[in-house]
């Protein structure tokens, strides 16, 4: 089962910064490797990242939550700024599942 997850920046376009982008990409790959989840692809936009993983919806939500937690913590400590990622609006989810 393929799951596509998207995290969107709370403010601005932080992923325009090469250092932020590299750290977020590395964190996503590290979580996948640590948890045995295959990361099929990463699509990075200036204000978001979409991660395609081989997992069910529940596992995908856990993956997104861990990526959000780890990168928010790093971003807040490094830049002394608020969280990198926002919280989904009520009724929205972090990811959407597709069966490819």
C-alpha positions, 0 to 999 in steps of 0.5 A, a space after each residue: 500500500 502506498 501512502 502520500 503524506 504532506 507537511 506544510 509550513 506554518 509560515 512562509 517558505 522555510 524549505 527555500 533554505 537549503 539547510 532546512 530542506 536538507 535536514 527535513 529530507 534527511 530526517 524523513 529518510 532516517 525515520 524510514 530507515 529506522 522504522 523499516 519503511 521504504 521511502 519511495 519519494 520526496 517532493 519538496 516545495 518552498 512551503 511543504 514536503 510530500 513523502 511517498 512511503 510504502 505503508 498503510 494510512 495509520 503507519 503513515 500518520 505516525 510517520 508524519 507525526 514523528 517527522 513533524 515532531 523531530 523537525 519542529 524541535 530541530 527548527 525551533 532550537 536552531 532558529 529560535 523561531 516558532 514551529 516549522 509545521 502547522 497543525 492540520 485544520 479540523 477535518 483535514 489529515 496529514 496524509 492521504 492514501 492511495 493504492 498504486 
